[in-house]
Amino acid sequence: MAMTTSSNKAQINVTPLIDVLLVLLIIFMVIVPTQSNGLAIDLPQPALDATPQQPVPNTVVLTIDRDHQLLLNSEPIALEALGARLRQIYALRGLKVLFLKGTTELEFGHVTQLIDIAKGSGIDHVALMTN
């Protein structure tokens, strides 16, 4: 009596799987280039002439040097009187922007103290200036 062995193994048909993968690949290839990630920025343009521009007359610039001396529009001012003086300057102004200029040798703690005084005086925006 001869025994016959049949090798009936179940096999997965991979053709539909490959078709689905190709369709997904095509979908991602079409969708990904249309998505834009990033920030919209306006880069500063170089000045047309090399002459330095004068600040706007209504601009208030607070300068602090490495010895912690304060200048408010080129006039010396004490730290204790700064808050009251800023409230006086910005009392009738609609646009409340202060430009803060300091040297690179300063610790940032001194700069944040000035920003805190400015915000406490009712100034909306404090812009940091560099040399």
C-alpha positions as a Markdown table, in Angstrom:
| # | Residue | x | y | z |
|---|---|---|---|---|
| 1 | Met | 0.0 | 0.0 | 0.0 |
| 2 | Ala | 1.6 | 3.1 | -1.2 |
| 3 | Met | 1.0 | 6.2 | 0.9 |
| 4 | Thr | 0.6 | 9.3 | -1.1 |
| 5 | Thr | 1.6 | 12.5 | 0.6 |
| 6 | Ser | 0.3 | 15.7 | -0.8 |
| 7 | Ser | 1.9 | 18.9 | 0.0 |
| 8 | Asn | -1.0 | 21.3 | 0.2 |
| 9 | Lys | 0.3 | 24.4 | 1.8 |
| 10 | Ala | -1.7 | 27.6 | 2.1 |
| 11 | Gln | 0.0 | 30.5 | 0.3 |
| 12 | Ile | -0.8 | 34.1 | 0.5 |
| 13 | Asn | -1.6 | 35.9 | -2.7 |
| 14 | Val | 0.5 | 39.0 | -2.5 |
| 15 | Thr | -0.7 | 40.6 | -5.8 |
| 16 | Pro | -3.6 | 42.6 | -4.2 |
| 17 | Leu | -1.2 | 43.7 | -1.4 |
| 18 | Ile | 1.3 | 45.1 | -3.9 |
| 19 | Asp | -1.5 | 46.8 | -5.8 |
| 20 | Val | -2.7 | 48.6 | -2.6 |
| 21 | Leu | 0.8 | 49.6 | -1.7 |
| 22 | Leu | 1.4 | 51.1 | -5.1 |
| 23 | Val | -1.8 | 53.1 | -4.9 |
| 24 | Leu | -0.9 | 54.4 | -1.5 |
| 25 | Leu | 2.6 | 55.3 | -2.8 |
| 26 | Ile | 1.1 | 57.3 | -5.6 |
| 27 | Ile | -1.3 | 59.1 | -3.3 |
| 28 | Phe | 1.5 | 60.1 | -0.9 |
| 29 | Met | 3.7 | 61.3 | -3.9 |
| 30 | Val | 0.8 | 63.5 | -5.0 |
| 31 | Ile | -0.2 | 64.9 | -1.6 |
| 32 | Val | 3.2 | 65.6 | 0.1 |
| 33 | Pro | 4.6 | 68.2 | -2.3 |
| 34 | Thr | 1.4 | 70.3 | -1.9 |
| 35 | Gln | 1.8 | 70.6 | 1.8 |
| 36 | Ser | 4.0 | 73.5 | 2.9 |
| 37 | Asn | 5.5 | 73.6 | 6.3 |
| 38 | Gly | 7.5 | 76.6 | 7.6 |
| 39 | Leu | 7.2 | 80.2 | 8.7 |
| 40 | Ala | 6.4 | 83.1 | 6.4 |
| 41 | Ile | 9.0 | 85.8 | 7.1 |
| 42 | Asp | 10.0 | 89.1 | 5.5 |
| 43 | Leu | 13.7 | 89.4 | 5.3 |
| 44 | Pro | 15.2 | 92.9 | 5.8 |
| 45 | Gln | 16.2 | 94.6 | 2.7 |
| 46 | Pro | 19.6 | 96.4 | 2.5 |
| 47 | Ala | 19.4 | 100.2 | 2.5 |
| 48 | Leu | 19.8 | 101.8 | -0.9 |
| 49 | Asp | 22.2 | 104.5 | 0.5 |
| 50 | Ala | 25.0 | 104.1 | 3.0 |
| 51 | Thr | 24.1 | 107.1 | 5.1 |
| 52 | Pro | 22.8 | 106.3 | 8.5 |
| 53 | Gln | 19.1 | 107.1 | 9.0 |
| 54 | Gln | 17.9 | 109.4 | 11.7 |
| 55 | Pro | 15.4 | 108.0 | 14.2 |
| 56 | Val | 11.8 | 109.0 | 14.0 |
| 57 | Pro | 11.2 | 112.0 | 16.3 |
| 58 | Asn | 8.6 | 110.1 | 18.3 |
| 59 | Thr | 10.9 | 107.2 | 18.9 |
| 60 | Val | 11.9 | 106.6 | 22.5 |
| 61 | Val | 15.2 | 104.8 | 23.0 |
| 62 | Leu | 16.4 | 103.5 | 26.3 |
| 63 | Thr | 20.1 | 102.8 | 26.3 |
| 64 | Ile | 22.0 | 100.9 | 29.0 |
| 65 | Asp | 25.8 | 100.7 | 28.9 |
| 66 | Arg | 28.2 | 98.2 | 30.5 |
| 67 | Asp | 28.4 | 100.4 | 33.7 |
| 68 | His | 24.5 | 100.1 | 34.0 |
| 69 | Gln | 24.1 | 103.8 | 33.2 |
| 70 | Leu | 20.7 | 104.6 | 31.7 |
| 71 | Leu | 20.1 | 107.1 | 28.9 |
| 72 | Leu | 16.6 | 107.9 | 27.8 |
| 73 | Asn | 16.8 | 109.5 | 24.4 |
| 74 | Ser | 20.4 | 110.6 | 25.2 |
| 75 | Glu | 19.5 | 112.1 | 28.6 |
| 76 | Pro | 20.8 | 110.4 | 31.8 |
| 77 | Ile | 18.1 | 109.0 | 34.0 |
| 78 | Ala | 18.1 | 107.0 | 37.3 |
| 79 | Leu | 16.6 | 103.6 | 37.5 |
| 80 | Glu | 14.2 | 104.7 | 40.3 |
| 81 | Ala | 12.8 | 107.5 | 38.1 |
| 82 | Leu | 12.5 | 105.5 | 35.0 |
| 83 | Gly | 9.0 | 104.1 | 35.5 |
| 84 | Ala | 7.5 | 107.5 | 36.3 |
| 85 | Arg | 9.3 | 109.1 | 33.4 |
| 86 | Leu | 8.0 | 106.4 | 30.9 |
| 87 | Arg | 4.4 | 106.8 | 32.2 |
| 88 | Gln | 4.7 | 110.6 | 31.6 |
| 89 | Ile | 6.1 | 110.1 | 28.1 |
| 90 | Tyr | 3.6 | 107.5 | 27.0 |
| 91 | Ala | 0.5 | 109.1 | 28.7 |
| 92 | Leu | -0.9 | 110.6 | 25.6 |
| 93 | Arg | 0.6 | 108.3 | 22.9 |
| 94 | Gly | -1.4 | 105.7 | 21.0 |
| 95 | Leu | 1.5 | 103.7 | 19.9 |
| 96 | Lys | 3.4 | 102.6 | 23.0 |
| 97 | Val | 6.7 | 101.1 | 21.7 |
| 98 | Leu | 10.1 | 101.4 | 23.6 |
| 99 | Phe | 13.4 | 100.6 | 21.9 |
| 100 | Leu | 15.9 | 99.1 | 24.3 |
| 101 | Lys | 19.6 | 99.3 | 23.4 |
| 102 | Gly | 22.3 | 97.6 | 25.3 |
| 103 | Thr | 25.8 | 96.3 | 25.0 |
| 104 | Thr | 26.6 | 92.6 | 24.6 |
| 105 | Glu | 28.6 | 92.6 | 27.8 |
| 106 | Leu | 25.4 | 93.0 | 29.9 |
| 107 | Glu | 23.8 | 90.2 | 31.8 |
| 108 | Phe | 20.3 | 89.5 | 30.6 |
| 109 | Gly | 18.9 | 90.0 | 34.1 |
| 110 | His | 19.5 | 93.8 | 33.9 |
| 111 | Val | 17.7 | 93.9 | 30.5 |
| 112 | Thr | 14.8 | 92.0 | 31.9 |
| 113 | Gln | 14.5 | 94.4 | 34.8 |
| 114 | Leu | 14.2 | 97.3 | 32.3 |
| 115 | Ile | 11.6 | 95.4 | 30.3 |
| 116 | Asp | 9.7 | 94.7 | 33.5 |
| 117 | Ile | 9.7 | 98.4 | 34.4 |
| 118 | Ala | 8.6 | 99.3 | 30.9 |
| 119 | Lys | 5.7 | 96.8 | 30.9 |
| 120 | Gly | 4.7 | 98.1 | 34.3 |
| 121 | Ser | 4.6 | 101.6 | 32.9 |
| 122 | Gly | 2.0 | 100.6 | 30.3 |
| 123 | Ile | 4.3 | 100.1 | 27.3 |
| 124 | Asp | 2.8 | 97.5 | 24.9 |
| 125 | His | 5.9 | 96.5 | 23.0 |
| 126 | Val | 9.6 | 96.6 | 23.9 |
| 127 | Ala | 12.0 | 96.2 | 20.9 |
| 128 | Leu | 15.6 | 95.2 | 21.5 |
| 129 | Met | 18.2 | 97.0 | 19.4 |
| 130 | Thr | 21.7 | 95.8 | 18.6 |
| 131 | Asn | 24.8 | 97.6 | 17.5 |
